[in-house]
Amino acid sequence: HGEDSIIANSNGSVELYYNNSKKLETTATGADFTVASGGQVNIYGAGSDNGLRISGPQSASSACLFFNSNHQNVSGGTDQYTIQCGGANHTLMFKHTDTTGNVVFELDDTEHVRIPQDNKALKIGAGQDLRLLHDGTNSFVTTTTGQLYMHSSNSIVWLRANEGGILTNDGSEYMIRATSNGSVKLFYDNAKKFETASDGAHMTRELRIVGTNVNEFESGRVRL
């Protein structure tokens, strides 16, 4: 008995070998490839539009790719991820575990990108310092290092809301608060010091103007 090249079993599997090492085996549900450490499965196309096509059996079904670091646990486990395409919503989904797992990332048929879970962030940067997150009620853009800039070199930047402002880091105190069709308020240590009004502006306590004389300010702008 020399080395095996092909083994065909009645009512069972077909096995293909390379140098007496099994590389492919058909199963009742498909086929299994065995790739050595550092090895790979290559699919070559002769034209510019060739590729690997994975299709479901009908229009509303899904086609899937499964990834797992433990080949002894190919049907599940926390280290498994699935790419699923199709279904009733015609989306491309990246799931944790198998097809029943949570959708981590999704491309829908209208070409939108979705993270369809609350409290799961889009993390950007080598240290994942910039994060975009929705907690089910509120949305957050946060950075844990450096400064956060909104920059436009050729146009204007607008923030649009019915009410907004600037809070302290923990959100417990106001620094600036603006209301649509209403006032703008300036605070010092969460105490309101200045507020615009329909007749002008109101100020708490005193206004200090530093200068040697009134002429140092624009004429008509400061009245004492």
Secondary structure, 3 states (H helix, E strand, C coil): CCCCCEEECCCCCEEEEECCEEEEEECCCCEEECCCCCCCCCCCCCCCCCCCCCCCCCCCCEEEEEEECCHHHCCCCCCEEEEEEECCCCEEEEEECCCCCCEEEEECCCCCEECCCCCCCEEECCCCCEEEEECCCCEEEEECCCCCCCCCCCCCCCCCCCEEEEECCCCCCEEEEEECCCCEEEEECCEEEEEEECCEEEECCCCCCCCCCHHHCCCCCCCC
